[in-house]
Amino acid sequence: MSDAPAPRFVDLQTHSTASDGAVAPAAVVEAAKAAGLSAVALTDHDTVDGLPEAMAAGDRLAVRVVPGTELSTHLGTDEIHLLGLHLERLEVMADALARLRGQRV
């Protein structure tokens, strides 16, 4: 018998209906819990709008929610996606991401 801790699994790139995902932010966390994950990062495209709901669900379900976003940009004709994780000051990020989305229109 081993005293080693059981392995813990995480998913550091998920999307909710706050961008192009199929389920609400809380449902992403519920699915993570059902899959046995100990942590999940909500990384909706160019928004942090789903994070408060996801983080509340994480607190309720004992699943760590890593606050994140996936930035979409272009380099020439190539589309690039960049993950930002462990975000702080979500209100500042929300404002900056809204300006970014507005510049693309």
N, CA, C and O atoms as a GROMACS GRO file, in nm:
protein
  420
    1MET      N    1   0.084  -0.117   0.000
    1MET     CA    2   0.000   0.000   0.000
    1MET      C    3   0.089   0.124   0.000
    1MET      O    4   0.185   0.133   0.077
    2SER      N    5   0.058   0.220  -0.086
    2SER     CA    6   0.138   0.340  -0.099
    2SER      C    7   0.075   0.456  -0.021
    2SER      O    8  -0.047   0.468  -0.012
    3ASP      N    9   0.162   0.540   0.034
    3ASP     CA   10   0.115   0.660   0.102
    3ASP      C   11   0.113   0.780   0.008
    3ASP      O   12   0.084   0.892   0.050
    4ALA      N   13   0.143   0.757  -0.119
    4ALA     CA   14   0.143   0.866  -0.216
    4ALA      C   15   0.001   0.919  -0.234
    4ALA      O   16  -0.096   0.842  -0.237
    5PRO      N   17  -0.011   1.051  -0.248
    5PRO     CA   18  -0.145   1.106  -0.269
    5PRO      C   19  -0.201   1.064  -0.404
    5PRO      O   20  -0.128   1.040  -0.499
    6ALA      N   21  -0.331   1.055  -0.409
    6ALA     CA   22  -0.398   1.020  -0.535
    6ALA      C   23  -0.372   1.131  -0.637
    6ALA      O   24  -0.364   1.248  -0.599
    7PRO      N   25  -0.358   1.096  -0.765
    7PRO     CA   26  -0.336   1.201  -0.866
    7PRO      C   27  -0.456   1.293  -0.876
    7PRO      O   28  -0.571   1.251  -0.860
    8ARG      N   29  -0.428   1.419  -0.902
    8ARG     CA   30  -0.533   1.518  -0.920
    8ARG      C   31  -0.524   1.568  -1.063
    8ARG      O   32  -0.415   1.588  -1.117
    9PHE      N   33  -0.639   1.589  -1.124
    9PHE     CA   34  -0.644   1.630  -1.263
    9PHE      C   35  -0.714   1.764  -1.276
    9PHE      O   36  -0.804   1.796  -1.198
   10VAL      N   37  -0.670   1.842  -1.375
   10VAL     CA   38  -0.726   1.975  -1.398
   10VAL      C   39  -0.750   1.994  -1.549
   10VAL      O   40  -0.694   1.922  -1.631
   11ASP      N   41  -0.832   2.092  -1.582
   11ASP     CA   42  -0.852   2.135  -1.721
   11ASP      C   43  -0.831   2.286  -1.722
   11ASP      O   44  -0.908   2.359  -1.660
   12LEU      N   45  -0.728   2.332  -1.792
   12LEU     CA   46  -0.694   2.474  -1.789
   12LEU      C   47  -0.740   2.550  -1.912
   12LEU      O   48  -0.692   2.661  -1.938
   13GLN      N   49  -0.833   2.494  -1.988
   13GLN     CA   50  -0.893   2.569  -2.099
   13GLN      C   51  -1.035   2.520  -2.123
   13GLN      O   52  -1.057   2.416  -2.186
   14THR      N   53  -1.131   2.596  -2.071
   14THR     CA   54  -1.272   2.563  -2.093
   14THR      C   55  -1.345   2.690  -2.136
   14THR      O   56  -1.299   2.802  -2.111
   15HIS      N   57  -1.457   2.671  -2.202
   15HIS     CA   58  -1.539   2.782  -2.249
   15HIS      C   59  -1.683   2.762  -2.203
   15HIS      O   60  -1.731   2.650  -2.192
   16SER      N   61  -1.750   2.873  -2.178
   16SER     CA   62  -1.890   2.870  -2.138
   16SER      C   63  -1.971   2.954  -2.236
   16SER      O   64  -1.920   3.004  -2.336
   17THR      N   65  -2.098   2.968  -2.206
   17THR     CA   66  -2.185   3.050  -2.289
   17THR      C   67  -2.149   3.198  -2.282
   17THR      O   68  -2.206   3.279  -2.355
   18ALA      N   69  -2.055   3.236  -2.195
   18ALA     CA   70  -2.007   3.374  -2.194
   18ALA      C   71  -1.931   3.405  -2.324
   18ALA      O   72  -1.915   3.522  -2.359
   19SER      N   73  -1.884   3.300  -2.394
   19SER     CA   74  -1.827   3.319  -2.528
   19SER      C   75  -1.887   3.214  -2.620
   19SER      O   76  -2.005   3.223  -2.655
   20ASP      N   77  -1.810   3.116  -2.660
   20ASP     CA   78  -1.859   3.019  -2.760
   20ASP      C   79  -1.884   2.880  -2.704
   20ASP      O   80  -1.892   2.783  -2.780
   21GLY      N   81  -1.896   2.867  -2.572
   21GLY     CA   82  -1.922   2.738  -2.511
   21GLY      C   83  -2.068   2.699  -2.517
   21GLY      O   84  -2.154   2.781  -2.552
   22ALA      N   85  -2.096   2.574  -2.482
   22ALA     CA   86  -2.232   2.520  -2.494
   22ALA      C   87  -2.312   2.528  -2.364
   22ALA      O   88  -2.434   2.517  -2.367
   23VAL      N   89  -2.244   2.549  -2.251
   23VAL     CA   90  -2.314   2.551  -2.122
   23VAL      C   91  -2.273   2.674  -2.041
   23VAL      O   92  -2.170   2.735  -2.066
   24ALA      N   93  -2.357   2.708  -1.945
   24ALA     CA   94  -2.333   2.823  -1.858
   24ALA      C   95  -2.208   2.801  -1.773
   24ALA      O   96  -2.166   2.688  -1.752
   25PRO      N   97  -2.149   2.911  -1.723
   25PRO     CA   98  -2.028   2.898  -1.642
   25PRO      C   99  -2.041   2.802  -1.523
   25PRO      O  100  -1.951   2.722  -1.499
   26ALA      N  101  -2.151   2.809  -1.451
   26ALA     CA  102  -2.169   2.717  -1.337
   26ALA      C  103  -2.175   2.573  -1.384
   26ALA      O  104  -2.124   2.483  -1.316
   27ALA      N  105  -2.235   2.548  -1.499
   27ALA     CA  106  -2.244   2.412  -1.552
   27ALA      C  107  -2.107   2.359  -1.594
   27ALA      O  108  -2.083   2.239  -1.587
   28VAL      N  109  -2.017   2.447  -1.636
   28VAL     CA  110  -1.878   2.404  -1.666
   28VAL      C  111  -1.814   2.349  -1.539
   28VAL      O  112  -1.748   2.245  -1.542
   29VAL      N  113  -1.833   2.419  -1.428
   29VAL     CA  114  -1.775   2.376  -1.301
   29VAL      C  115  -1.843   2.248  -1.253
   29VAL      O  116  -1.777   2.159  -1.201
   30GLU      N  117  -1.973   2.239  -1.270
   30GLU     CA  118  -2.044   2.116  -1.233
   30GLU      C  119  -1.993   1.997  -1.314
   30GLU      O  120  -1.977   1.888  -1.259
   31ALA      N  121  -1.967   2.017  -1.442
   31ALA     CA  122  -1.914   1.909  -1.526
   31ALA      C  123  -1.774   1.871  -1.482
   31ALA      O  124  -1.737   1.753  -1.484
   32ALA      N  125  -1.695   1.970  -1.443
   32ALA     CA  126  -1.560   1.942  -1.392
   32ALA      C  127  -1.567   1.856  -1.266
   32ALA      O  128  -1.491   1.760  -1.251
   33LYS      N  129  -1.658   1.892  -1.176
   33LYS     CA  130  -1.676   1.814  -1.053
   33LYS      C  131  -1.718   1.671  -1.087
   33LYS      O  132  -1.666   1.575  -1.031
   34ALA      N  133  -1.813   1.657  -1.178
   34ALA     CA  134  -1.862   1.523  -1.217
   34ALA      C  135  -1.751   1.440  -1.282
   34ALA      O  136  -1.751   1.317  -1.271
   35ALA      N  137  -1.658   1.507  -1.349
   35ALA     CA  138  -1.547   1.435  -1.414
   35ALA      C  139  -1.433   1.406  -1.316
   35ALA      O  140  -1.334   1.342  -1.354
   36GLY      N  141  -1.446   1.451  -1.192
   36GLY     CA  142  -1.343   1.424  -1.092
   36GLY      C  143  -1.226   1.520  -1.096
   36GLY      O  144  -1.120   1.491  -1.040
   37LEU      N  145  -1.242   1.636  -1.162
   37LEU     CA  146  -1.133   1.733  -1.168
   37LEU      C  147  -1.124   1.810  -1.037
   37LEU      O  148  -1.225   1.837  -0.972
   38SER      N  149  -1.002   1.845  -0.998
   38SER     CA  150  -0.984   1.924  -0.876
   38SER      C  151  -0.981   2.074  -0.907
   38SER      O  152  -1.002   2.156  -0.818
   39ALA      N  153  -0.954   2.109  -1.034
   39ALA     CA  154  -0.950   2.251  -1.073
   39ALA      C  155  -0.986   2.263  -1.220
   39ALA      O  156  -0.967   2.172  -1.300
   40VAL      N  157  -1.039   2.380  -1.252
   40VAL     CA  158  -1.076   2.410  -1.390
   40VAL      C  159  -1.052   2.560  -1.412
   40VAL      O  160  -1.080   2.641  -1.325
   41ALA      N  161  -0.998   2.594  -1.529
   41ALA     CA  162  -0.984   2.736  -1.565
   41ALA      C  163  -1.092   2.770  -1.665
   41ALA      O  164  -1.106   2.704  -1.768
   42LEU      N  165  -1.170   2.873  -1.634
   42LEU     CA  166  -1.267   2.923  -1.731
   42LEU      C  167  -1.194   3.028  -1.815
   42LEU      O  168  -1.152   3.132  -1.765
   43THR      N  169  -1.180   2.998  -1.944
   43THR     CA  170  -1.102   3.083  -2.035
   43THR      C  171  -1.184   3.121  -2.157
   43THR      O  172  -1.145   3.093  -2.270
   44ASP      N  173  -1.297   3.184  -2.133
   44ASP     CA  174  -1.381   3.228  -2.244
   44ASP      C  175  -1.305   3.326  -2.332
   44ASP      O  176  -1.216   3.398  -2.286
   45HIS      N  177  -1.341   3.327  -2.461
   45HIS     CA  178  -1.276   3.415  -2.558
   45HIS      C  179  -1.302   3.562  -2.527
   45HIS      O  180  -1.417   3.607  -2.528
   46ASP      N  181  -1.196   3.636  -2.499
   46ASP     CA  182  -1.200   3.782  -2.489
   46ASP      C  183  -1.300   3.837  -2.389
   46ASP      O  184  -1.353   3.946  -2.407
   47THR      N  185  -1.326   3.761  -2.284
   47THR     CA  186  -1.418   3.808  -2.181
   47THR      C  187  -1.389   3.740  -2.048
   47THR      O  188  -1.336   3.628  -2.044
   48VAL      N  189  -1.423   3.808  -1.942
   48VAL     CA  190  -1.418   3.749  -1.807
   48VAL      C  191  -1.557   3.749  -1.745
   48VAL      O  192  -1.572   3.728  -1.625
   49ASP      N  193  -1.658   3.773  -1.827
   49ASP     CA  194  -1.795   3.789  -1.777
   49ASP      C  195  -1.850   3.666  -1.705
   49ASP      O  196  -1.934   3.681  -1.616
   50GLY      N  197  -1.806   3.547  -1.739
   50GLY     CA  198  -1.858   3.426  -1.675
   50GLY      C  199  -1.788   3.388  -1.547
   50GLY      O  200  -1.831   3.296  -1.477
   51LEU      N  201  -1.680   3.458  -1.514
   51LEU     CA  202  -1.600   3.417  -1.399
   51LEU      C  203  -1.672   3.429  -1.264
   51LEU      O  204  -1.659   3.336  -1.184
   52PRO      N  205  -1.745   3.535  -1.235
   52PRO     CA  206  -1.811   3.539  -1.104
   52PRO      C  207  -1.904   3.418  -1.082
   52PRO      O  208  -1.905   3.359  -0.974
   53GLU      N  209  -1.981   3.382  -1.183
   53GLU     CA  210  -2.071   3.266  -1.170
   53GLU      C  211  -1.992   3.138  -1.152
   53GLU      O  212  -2.026   3.055  -1.068
   54ALA      N  213  -1.886   3.120  -1.230
   54ALA     CA  214  -1.804   2.999  -1.220
   54ALA      C  215  -1.735   2.990  -1.085
   54ALA      O  216  -1.729   2.882  -1.025
   55MET      N  217  -1.683   3.102  -1.036
   55MET     CA  218  -1.612   3.100  -0.909
   55MET      C  219  -1.708   3.072  -0.792
   55MET      O  220  -1.671   3.004  -0.696
   56ALA      N  221  -1.829   3.124  -0.800
   56ALA     CA  222  -1.929   3.092  -0.697
   56ALA      C  223  -1.962   2.944  -0.699
   56ALA      O  224  -1.975   2.882  -0.593
   57ALA      N  225  -1.976   2.886  -0.818
   57ALA     CA  226  -2.002   2.742  -0.828
   57ALA      C  227  -1.883   2.663  -0.775
   57ALA      O  228  -1.901   2.560  -0.709
   58GLY      N  229  -1.763   2.708  -0.803
   58GLY     CA  230  -1.643   2.642  -0.752
   58GLY      C  231  -1.639   2.640  -0.601
   58GLY      O  232  -1.605   2.538  -0.540
   59ASP      N  233  -1.673   2.754  -0.540
   59ASP     CA  234  -1.678   2.760  -0.393
   59ASP      C  235  -1.780   2.661  -0.339
   59ASP      O  236  -1.755   2.592  -0.240
   60ARG      N  237  -1.896   2.655  -0.404
   60ARG     CA  238  -2.005   2.568  -0.359
   60ARG      C  239  -1.970   2.420  -0.376
   60ARG      O  240  -2.008   2.338  -0.293
   61LEU      N  241  -1.896   2.386  -0.483
   61LEU     CA  242  -1.869   2.246  -0.517
   61LEU      C  243  -1.728   2.200  -0.478
   61LEU      O  244  -1.693   2.084  -0.503
   62ALA      N  245  -1.649   2.286  -0.418
   62ALA     CA  246  -1.511   2.254  -0.380
   62ALA      C  247  -1.426   2.217  -0.502
   62ALA      O  248  -1.348   2.122  -0.498
   63VAL      N  249  -1.443   2.294  -0.609
   63VAL     CA  250  -1.359   2.282  -0.729
   63VAL      C  251  -1.288   2.416  -0.744
   63VAL      O  252  -1.352   2.520  -0.749
   64ARG      N  253  -1.156   2.413  -0.752
   64ARG     CA  254  -1.082   2.538  -0.770
   64ARG      C  255  -1.107   2.592  -0.910
   64ARG      O  256  -1.089   2.520  -1.008
   65VAL      N  257  -1.149   2.717  -0.919
   65VAL     CA  258  -1.169   2.782  -1.049
   65VAL      C  259  -1.055   2.882  -1.068
   65VAL      O  260  -1.039   2.976  -0.990
   66VAL      N  261  -0.977   2.859  -1.172
   66VAL     CA  262  -0.867   2.949  -1.206
   66VAL      C  263  -0.925   3.054  -1.301
   66VAL      O  264  -0.970   3.020  -1.410
   67PRO      N  265  -0.924   3.181  -1.262
   67PRO     CA  266  -0.979   3.284  -1.348
   67PRO      C  267  -0.889   3.310  -1.469
   67PRO      O  268  -0.769   3.336  -1.454
   68GLY      N  269  -0.949   3.302  -1.588
   68GLY     CA  270  -0.869   3.321  -1.709
   68GLY      C  271  -0.949   3.378  -1.824
   68GLY      O  272  -1.068   3.407  -1.811
   69THR      N  273  -0.882   3.393  -1.935
   69THR     CA  274  -0.944   3.434  -2.060
   69THR      C  275  -0.856   3.383  -2.174
   69THR      O  276  -0.738   3.354  -2.155
   70GLU      N  277  -0.914   3.374  -2.291
   70GLU     CA  278  -0.838   3.338  -2.410
   70GLU      C  279  -0.846   3.456  -2.506
   70GLU      O  280  -0.952   3.489  -2.558
   71LEU      N  281  -0.731   3.520  -2.527
   71LEU     CA  282  -0.725   3.635  -2.616
   71LEU      C  283  -0.710   3.587  -2.759
   71LEU      O  284  -0.630   3.499  -2.790
   72SER      N  285  -0.788   3.646  -2.846
   72SER     CA  286  -0.782   3.613  -2.988
   72SER      C  287  -0.721   3.731  -3.062
   72SER      O  288  -0.762   3.846  -3.043
   73THR      N  289  -0.624   3.702  -3.146
   73THR     CA  290  -0.559   3.807  -3.224
   73THR      C  291  -0.510   3.750  -3.356
   73THR      O  292  -0.526   3.631  -3.383
   74HIS      N  293  -0.451   3.833  -3.438
   74HIS     CA  294  -0.398   3.790  -3.566
   74HIS      C  295  -0.254   3.837  -3.582
   74HIS      O  296  -0.218   3.946  -3.537
   75LEU      N  297  -0.175   3.756  -3.645
   75LEU     CA  298  -0.040   3.791  -3.686
   75LEU      C  299  -0.035   3.765  -3.835
   75LEU      O  300  -0.022   3.650  -3.879
   76GLY      N  301  -0.046   3.871  -3.913
   76GLY     CA  302  -0.060   3.854  -4.058
   76GLY      C  303  -0.193   3.786  -4.086
   76GLY      O  304  -0.298   3.838  -4.048
   77THR      N  305  -0.189   3.674  -4.151
   77THR     CA  306  -0.311   3.599  -4.182
   77THR      C  307  -0.336   3.486  -4.083
   77THR      O  308  -0.434   3.413  -4.096
   78ASP      N  309  -0.248   3.470  -3.984
   78ASP     CA  310  -0.262   3.364  -3.885
   78ASP      C  311  -0.341   3.412  -3.765
   78ASP      O  312  -0.317   3.521  -3.713
   79GLU      N  313  -0.434   3.330  -3.720
   79GLU     CA  314  -0.508   3.358  -3.596
   79GLU      C  315  -0.431   3.297  -3.480
   79GLU      O  316  -0.386   3.183  -3.488
   80ILE      N  317  -0.417   3.374  -3.373
   80ILE     CA  318  -0.342   3.330  -3.257
   80ILE      C  319  -0.433   3.338  -3.134
   80ILE      O  320  -0.508   3.435  -3.117
   81HIS      N  321  -0.426   3.236  -3.049
   81HIS     CA  322  -0.501   3.233  -2.924
   81HIS      C  323  -0.401   3.225  -2.810
   81HIS      O  324  -0.313   3.139  -2.809
   82LEU      N  325  -0.415   3.316  -2.716
   82LEU     CA  326  -0.322   3.326  -2.604
   82LEU      C  327  -0.401   3.315  -2.474
   82LEU      O  328  -0.495   3.391  -2.451
   83LEU      N  329  -0.364   3.219  -2.390
   83LEU     CA  330  -0.434   3.201  -2.262
   83LEU      C  331  -0.373   3.291  -2.156
   83LEU      O  332  -0.251   3.302  -2.143
   84GLY      N  333  -0.460   3.356  -2.080
   84GLY     CA  334  -0.420   3.429  -1.961
   84GLY      C  335  -0.483   3.360  -1.842
   84GLY      O  336  -0.605   3.342  -1.838
   85LEU      N  337  -0.402   3.320  -1.745
   85LEU     CA  338  -0.451   3.246  -1.629
   85LEU      C  339  -0.417   3.320  -1.500
   85LEU      O  340  -0.328   3.405  -1.497
   86HIS      N  341  -0.489   3.288  -1.394
   86HIS     CA  342  -0.469   3.347  -1.261
   86HIS      C  343  -0.488   3.498  -1.266
   86HIS      O  344  -0.409   3.573  -1.209
   87LEU      N  345  -0.593   3.542  -1.335
   87LEU     CA  346  -0.621   3.684  -1.349
   87LEU      C  347  -0.666   3.744  -1.217
   87LEU      O  348  -0.733   3.679  -1.137
   88GLU      N  349  -0.628   3.867  -1.196
   88GLU     CA  350  -0.673   3.945  -1.081
   88GLU      C  351  -0.739   4.071  -1.133
   88GLU      O  352  -0.730   4.102  -1.252
   89ARG      N  353  -0.806   4.144  -1.047
   89ARG     CA  354  -0.870   4.270  -1.083
   89ARG      C  355  -0.958   4.252  -1.207
   89ARG      O  356  -0.938   4.315  -1.310
   90LEU      N  357  -1.055   4.165  -1.192
   90LEU     CA  358  -1.141   4.128  -1.304
   90LEU      C  359  -1.214   4.247  -1.365
   90LEU      O  360  -1.239   4.248  -1.486
   91GLU      N  361  -1.249   4.346  -1.285
   91GLU     CA  362  -1.319   4.462  -1.339
   91GLU      C  363  -1.230   4.539  -1.437
   91GLU      O  364  -1.279   4.591  -1.538
   92VAL      N  365  -1.101   4.548  -1.408
   92VAL     CA  366  -1.007   4.614  -1.499
   92VAL      C  367  -0.993   4.530  -1.627
   92VAL      O  368  -0.991   4.585  -1.737
   93MET      N  369  -0.982   4.400  -1.610
   93MET     CA  370  -0.972   4.310  -1.727
   93MET      C  371  -1.098   4.320  -1.812
   93MET      O  372  -1.090   4.322  -1.935
   94ALA      N  373  -1.215   4.325  -1.749
   94ALA     CA  374  -1.341   4.333  -1.824
   94ALA      C  375  -1.345   4.458  -1.910
   94ALA      O  376  -1.385   4.454  -2.026
   95ASP      N  377  -1.303   4.570  -1.853
   95ASP     CA  378  -1.302   4.696  -1.929
   95ASP      C  379  -1.204   4.689  -2.045
   95ASP      O  380  -1.237   4.732  -2.156
   96ALA      N  381  -1.085   4.637  -2.021
   96ALA     CA  382  -0.984   4.627  -2.128
   96ALA      C  383  -1.030   4.532  -2.238
   96ALA      O  384  -1.010   4.560  -2.356
   97LEU      N  385  -1.092   4.422  -2.201
   97LEU     CA  386  -1.140   4.326  -2.302
   97LEU      C  387  -1.256   4.384  -2.381
   97LEU      O  388  -1.269   4.356  -2.501
   98ALA      N  389  -1.341   4.464  -2.318
   98ALA     CA  390  -1.451   4.529  -2.391
   98ALA      C  391  -1.395   4.625  -2.495
   98ALA      O  392  -1.446   4.632  -2.608
   99ARG      N  393  -1.290   4.700  -2.458
   99ARG     CA  394  -1.227   4.789  -2.557
   99ARG      C  395  -1.165   4.709  -2.671
   99ARG      O  396  -1.176   4.748  -2.787
  100LEU      N  397  -1.102   4.598  -2.639
  100LEU     CA  398  -1.041   4.512  -2.742
  100LEU      C  399  -1.148   4.461  -2.839
  100LEU      O  400  -1.128   4.464  -2.960
  101ARG      N  401  -1.260   4.414  -2.786
  101ARG     CA  402  -1.367   4.365  -2.872
  101ARG      C  403  -1.422   4.478  -2.959
  101ARG      O  404  -1.453   4.457  -3.077
  102GLY      N  405  -1.434   4.598  -2.903
  102GLY     CA  406  -1.484   4.712  -2.977
  102GLY      C  407  -1.392   4.754  -3.090
  102GLY      O  408  -1.438   4.801  -3.194
  103GLN      N  409  -1.263   4.739  -3.071
  103GLN     CA  410  -1.166   4.776  -3.174
  103GLN      C  411  -1.173   4.681  -3.293
  103GLN      O  412  -1.135   4.719  -3.404
  104ARG      N  413  -1.219   4.560  -3.271
  104ARG     CA  414  -1.226   4.463  -3.380
  104ARG      C  415  -1.346   4.483  -3.470
  104ARG      O  416  -1.347   4.433  -3.583
  105VAL      N  417  -1.446   4.553  -3.423
  105VAL     CA  418  -1.570   4.568  -3.501
  105VAL      C  419  -1.546   4.655  -3.622
  105VAL      O  420  -1.638   4.679  -3.700
   0.00000   0.00000   0.00000
